[in-house]
Amino acid sequence: MKIMPPRAVWSRSSSPVLTGWLLAAVLSTGALAGCAPAPELDRGAARELQSKVLAVTEAAAANDPAASLKQLDELVLKLDEAAARGEVSFKRHQSIRKSVDSVRGDLTARQAEAEAARVAAAEAARVAAEKEAAAQAAAAAAAAPPAPVPPAESGKGKGKGKG
């Protein structure tokens, strides 16, 4: 079951939407855990994981991919700990990890896009500063008085032409 929409329809502001999908998956997992005879996800573990998903969502909504990735790492740590305690079944653990990996891929791509945009903006600022400096130098050269021209020779030279 794929819980994420195709990448082609994602917009720049889709990080909160993507992490919302992850949140919905974890929330529905917690709700389903009460229906099964042997829970695939303990209610306490579900609450703990939901709080971590919320932290990922808030960081993504703040357009902070680095913080989102850090929160996602903490979510994975809590998930692994819960699985080690037997509070998450292997099947549910794998399902949640798959969702986490999808979100991680998106957040990593967004972090790379943000870094590329930062580098492009810095380069554009550098080029603009160079153009401004060149324009100021050209204006200063145009406003400067012309250099004195040495007087031209009269054409009569001493000892020239006799031969």
Buried (B, 14 or more C-beta within 10 A) or exposed (E): EEEBEEEEEBEEEBBBBBBBBBBEBBBEBBEBBEEEEEBBBBEEBBEBBBEBBBBBBBBBBEBBBEBBBBBBBEBBEBBEEBBEEEBBBEEBBEBBBBBBEBBBEBBBEBBEEBEEEEEEEEEEEEEEEEEEEEEEEEEEEEEEEEEEEEEEEEEEEEEEEEE
